[in-house]
Amino acid sequence: MSLPKPVMRGLLAKRLRFHLPIAFALSLVSAVAFKYGVTEPRKQAYADFYKHYDSVKEFNAMKEAGIFESVRPSGE
């Protein structure tokens, strides 16, 4: 009883025909999931933050805290 010879001719093409569409579909699904699972909520969070952000108020708070060397707090 002898073992059958392995089929080597066309093996790469056969396996690529099977695995390439699967790899492409999984990469497409993961890219769409990342876009709508990570980037869209992040963009919305930034938009919500800057919708109510007052840079002048923040600057005055940092000025009064004494963070800046070139701007003195109003109490001095």
N, C-alpha and C positions, 0 to 999 in steps of 0.2 A: 504494500500500500504506500503510494508516494503522494506527497503533497502537491496540490495544483500550483502551477507557476503564478506568481502575482502579476496582475495586469498593470504594467507600467506605462504603456503607450497611451498618451492622452489623459493621464491621470491628473495633471495640473489643470488642464482645461476643464475637465469634468468637475473637479472640486471648486474651481473658480466660478463656474456656471451656477453652482449651488450656493457658495458662500458670499459672493460679491453682492448680489441683490439684498441679502439679509444684512450685511454690513452697512450698505447704503441706507436701507430703511431704518436700522437702529440709530445710525448717526443723525439722520433727519429727525427722528422722533426725539432724540436727546437734545438736539439744537432747539427745536420748538419748545420742549419742556423747559429748557434753561431760559429761553426768551420770556415765556409767560410765567414761569415760576420764580425767576430771580430778577431779571432786568426791568420788567414792567412794574412790579411792586416797588422796586428801588426808585425808579423814575417818579412814581406817584408819591412816594415818601418825600423825595426832594421837592417836588412841586408843592406839596402841602406845607412843608417847612418854610419855604421861601414865600408862600402866599401870606403868611402872618409874621414874617421876619422884619424887624425894624432895625436897620443898620445904625441909624443915628442913636437910637436908644441903647443899643449894644455898645457903641463907641463911648457914650457918656458913662455907662456903667463901668467899662474898663478904665476910663480916665479917672473916675472917682476912686477906683481900687488901687490906682497908682501903678498900673502895668507899664505904661509908656514912659520912657525917659525924656522925650522931647515935649511932652504936654503935662503941665502941672494940674493936679486936682484943684477944683474950685475953692476948697477949704484953705488952701495955702496962700 
